[in-house]
């Protein structure tokens, strides 16, 4: 094949606009390159509900099998189901065809190798890109393709995280955003005593209610309205490939992912004291405090699933969480799941007799946070230097693990450039002083907006 340039490789995956950046020909090349790089004997493939995903998946399967590997096709699924099939079936790798929360005219690929270890820019993605662009592939005997259904074992695995007998008949609003998460809720509902209130439930590749991305405030109103209308105990919303889930409490308030990291971390540490939990650098004090309180160790990782999963494996952490709603579990091959968290939170509500707002309320008051605020800037590197020059001289700690983190006795912040968008992301928190947190948030935003 003739050499080409492929522009849709990102830091952690492949994502591009159809058809100019990503199309069947490009995906075929990537499939061939994946096999030449990894040399797996068998690979699992799955896809999301986007209209383009079926034909891209077929091109991917053609590339993989032409490269000599056998393919197990699990069909429509979430990214975590590819992770699960890869590690539970002891396969050589897995690829998910998805663009997650990107617009409808995008698609992409997420890759893992054996044991569902991630393949990212620092662990093979650039090599795969170079092979795909060159188009000189190794000769091979064509592999086979057959269907695989892992629904039963996947659901059994999910239910293994909770004590079903302890669950109360909660009323839960579930909003897949017309993505694919409803399929898994349907598989789970017969095992659970919950009443589900369905919102934007049916999978629809045209995304009639907007792209499934609950981080966008405009996408939260339907969940909020349903909680209020039905008097629900909590609400859950997912992104398109449901590797992230987002929580709303019984008062219909959005719960920042930061506090869910602390809540889930404390749950695991109560059961297994002395374990490690891993967190990202954006917001940290609550997680560190919880680890100390329950006899665990809080370990910091760079933001991003590939980095966090590596650190988790290195320290054998029982749990890891990012404030962006990615939650990782040792028993899930250190991978992220959008299903395990809400099952665990539902169990915590049932066992404690407390509402979700009560479970996180004390922590919100102890460590009030701004939530992530994005700003577009002309020169991110210059802006980081300017902010460091302004705030570093009197700081207790200055850190460059991921962007810039600066800490004082009673407040701290992290400012970093996005890996996927031309924006800077700001997070500010304080020790029990909401007014101070808001003051410093506005102060830093004033600098970002002025330049």
N, C-alpha and C positions, 0 to 999 in steps of 0.2 A: 504494500500500500504506500502511496505517496506521503511524504512528511507534511504535517499540517500544524497549525498553532491552535491550542485549546485554551480558552480563556475562562473556563468555568470552575477551575480548581480553587478551592478556598482553604482556609487554615485547617479545618477539620473534616471537610467533605467536598462534594461536587455540587454546585448549584448554578443554574443559568436560565436565561430566558429562551423560550422556544420560538422558532427553531434555529435562530441565528447562532446562539451560544451552545445550545444542547439539542441534539437530535439523534435519530437512530444510528446514524453512521458513527457519531462521536461515542455513543454509548457502547456500540459494538467494539470499537477500538479499546475503550476502557476495560471492557470485559476480558479481551485478549491480553491486555497489559497486566491486569490483576492476576491472571493465571500464570503468566510468565514470571512475574515478580514473586508470587507466593508459592507457586507449585503445589496447590492443594489437590487432593484426590477428589474431594467433594465439597460443594458450596451450597448453602441455603440462600434462596432468593425470595423476597417478598415485596409487596408494593402497596402504596396508599390509594385513596379513592379518586385521585385526579384522572381526568379524561385521558391525558397523555401517558399515564403510568403503564397501562397494559401494553401498548406498542413498544415503549421504551424497555419494558421488562423482557419482551420477546427478543429485542435486539441484544440485550444484555445476556440472555440465556444462549443465544446463538454465538456470541463472542466467547462465553465461558466454555461451552461444549466444543466449539471449534478449537479452542486452546487445549482441550484434552481432559477437562475436569467433568465430573458428573454433577448434575444440578438437581437439588430438591426444591421444588417450587411450592411455597406455602400460601401463595395467592394474596388476597386482600388481607392486610394486617397492619399492626403498628410496629414501629421500629423495635420496641422491646421484644416482640415476638420473634423477630430475626435473631436478636441476642439470645433469647431463650432456646430456640431451636439449635443454634450453633453450639452452645455449651451442653445442652441436655442430650443432644444426639452425637456429641463428640465429633463434630464436623470440622473440616479444615478452614472454613471461613463463612462469612455471610455478607450479603449486600441488600440494602433496603432502597427501593426506588421511591423517593419522596422529596418534596420541597418544604415539608413541615408547614410553617406559618407564612411562607412567601406567597406572593400573588398567584392567581390561577394560571397565568401564562408562564410560570416557572416550573421547573422540576429539578431533580437532583438525585444523588446517590450517597449513601452512608455505608462505610466499610468496616468490617471487623475481620480478624484472623482467628486462629484456633483459640478456644476458651473465651471467645468474644472479646479478645484484646483489641483495643481500637487501632485503626490505621489513620494517622493524621499527617500533617505536614512535616513533622519531625520523626515519623516512624514508618515511612514508606510511600506516602501520597505523592511526593515529588518524583520518586522513582517510577511510580505507576504513570504519572503524567508524561514523563520523558519517553517511556516505552510507547505510550499511546500516540504521542505526537510523531515519533519516528516511524511507526507503522511496520517495523521489521519484527515479525513475531516468529517464535520457535515452531517448527513443524510438529504436528501432534496427531494422534489418532482420536477421532471425534468421540467426545463423551456422551453420556445419556442424560435425559431429563425425565423426571417423574414427579408426581404430586406427593405432598406430604401434609398430613393434618396433625398438628400438635395441640389442638384445642383442649383436649381432655387433660393432658399432662401439664399444660400451661395453667389452666384453671386450678388444678390440684396444687400446683406450686404456689400460686397466689394465695390460696386459702390457707396454706401452711404457715403463713405469717401471723394469723390471728386465731383466737379462741372463739369459734362460731357460737358456742353455747353461752358466751358472756355478752353477746350482742343484744341491744335493745331495739325495738321496732321504730327506728328513726325514720323521719321523712327527709329525703335528700333530693335536692334539685340537681339534675345531671344535664350538662350542656356540652355536647361534643362539637358545637359550632358547625354542624353539617360535615364534620370530619368522620373518622372511622371508629371513635371510641365506643359508640353505642353497641357495636358488635360484642365487645367484651363485657359491658354491663349486662347485656342480654344473657350471656353465658354464665355470669355470676349470680343473677337475680334469684334463681331457683334455690341457691344455697344460703341466701341471706334473708333476714327478717325485715328488710327495709322496704319502705314505700318510695318508689322513685317518681319524681315529677320531671317529665321529659321536656327539654327546651332545645329547639334546633337540632332535633335528635337524628333525623334521617340523613344518611350520607348523601351528599349532593356535590358533585364535582364543580358545579357552577358557583358554589358558595353564595347562595342568595342572601345570606345575612352577614356578608363580609368574610374575609379570610379568617379562619379559626386561630386567633391570637389574643387570648384574654389579657395579655399585658397592655393592650390598647384599651384605654378607658372607655372608648365608645363601644367596645364589644362586651362590656360588663352589664349594661343596663337590663338586658333580657334575663340574666341570671338573678340580678337584684330584684327585679319586679316579681319574678316567680317565687322567690323566697318570701317576700312580703305577702303576696297574694295567697299562698298556701300555708303560711306559718311554718315553714320548713325549719329543720334543725341545723342544716348547713347546706351549702351549695358547692358544686364542683364543676369546673370547666376545663377543657383540654385544648391543646393545640392540635394541628392536623394529623400528626403521626403519633399522638398521645404519649410521647415520652416525657411530657411535662403536664402536671395538673395544678390547678389554681383553686384556692379556697376562699369561700365567703362564709362568715359566721351567721348565727341565727338572727342577728340584727341587720343582715344584708350588707355588712361591711366587708370590703375586700381585705384579706389578711395577707400582709407582705410575706413573701417567701422566706425572708430572713428569720421570722419568728417560727415558721414551720420547721426550719433546720434545727432550731433549739428544742422545739417540742419533740420531734422525732429522735433527736440525739439523746435527750434526757430519757426517753422511753427505753431505748436500747441500753443505756448505761445503768438504768435501774435494774435491769435484768442481768446485765453482764458488767459489773464494776471492773475497772481496770483496763477497759478496752479503749481504743483510739477512735475518734471521729474526725473527719476531715472537712474543712470549710474553705471557702474562697476569701480573698483579702478585702473584698469591698466593704462588708460589715462584719465585725468580728467579736466585739466585746460580749454580747449576749451568749454566743456559742462558747467562748472561752470560760465565762463565768459558770455556765451550766456544766461543762466538763469538770471543772474544779469541784463544784458542789456534789457531783455524783461519782467522784473518784475515777474519772476518766482523763484522757489526754486529748487536747484539741491540737490538731496538726493542720498547718496552713498549706494550701496549694495555689498555684496560679489558676486564674479563671479559665475554664474550658474543660470539657469532659475528658479529653485525652490526658491532660495533666493530672486532673483529680483522680482518675482511675489508676494511673500509674502510682501516685502517692499512696492511694488506698492499698494497692497490692504490696507496695514496699513496706508499709507498717502493719499490714493485715487489719485494716480498720473495719469495724463492724458496720459503719454507716458513714456516708459522706453527703453533704448537701451544699447547693449553691442558692443564693438568694433569688436567682432567675427561675426557680421552680424545678431544677433538676435535683433528683434525690437518688442516691446510689446505695446499693446494698451488697454486702459481702456474699450473702447466700444467693444473690442473683448475678454471680460472676463479676461482682464489683460494678455492674452496669446500672444505668438509670432506668427507672420505671415510673410511669404515670398512673399505675394502678395500685401498687403496693402502698403508697402514701395515704390515699384516702381510706383504704381498708384499715390501716393502722390508726388513723385519726378517729374513724368511726368506733373502733374498739376502745380507744382512750375515752371518748365521750361516754360510751356505754358503761365502762367499768368505773369511771370516776364520778359519774352523776353530774359532771360539770358540763356547761356549754362550751363551744369552741372559744367564744369571746372570753370566758372565764379562764380557760386553759392557757391562753396567750396574754391575757390582760395585764398581769403583773409584770411580765417581761417587756411589754410595750411601754409601760410606765417607767421601768428601770432603765431601759435603753431605747429611748425614742429615736427614730431614724427617718430620714428624708424620703426613703425609697429612691430608686435610680432615676436621675434626671438627665436627659440628653440635650446636648447643645452642639450645633454645627459650628466649627471653627476653621479658619483658613489654614493655620499651621499648628498642628497638634503638638509637635515637638517643641516649638517655641513657647506655646502656651504652658506646657508642663514646666519648662524652665522658669517662666515668669512666676507661676504659682509657687514653685519651690523656693525661689529667691524671696518671695513675699512671706511665706509661712514657716520656712525651715529654721531660721535663726533661733527662735525661742521654743522650738518643739522638743518634746521628750524623746521622740523617735521619728526618724525619716527612713522610709523603706521603698525599695524599687522592685519588689517581687512581681508586681503586676501594675504597671503605671506608676503612680505616686501615692503613697500612703503617708500621712503626717498625723502624729498623735500628740495631744496635750493631756493634761491631767483630767480634764472634764469634758473634752470633745475630741473627735478625730474625723478624718475624711479620707476618701480614696478617689482619685481622678485618673481615668485611664482612657485610652483610645480604643474604639471598637475594632474587633478583628474582622468584622463583616460589613461595617457601614462607615461613612465619612463623618463620624460624630465622636464627641467626648462624653463620657458617662461619669456623673458625679454621685457619690453617696456620702452622707454626713450622718453621724450619730453622736449622742451625748450620754452622760451618766445622769439620768433622771431629770434632765432640764430641757423640756420641750422648747421653751422660749429661746434658749441658747442655741439649740440645734437649728431652729428656724432662722435665727439671726445670722449664723455662720453660713447656712445654705444660701441665703439671699446675698450675703457678702461675696461669696465665691462666684455665684452666678452673675453678679454685677461685673466682676472682672472678665468672665468669659464672654459676656454680651457686649462689653465695651471695646473689645479688640477686634 
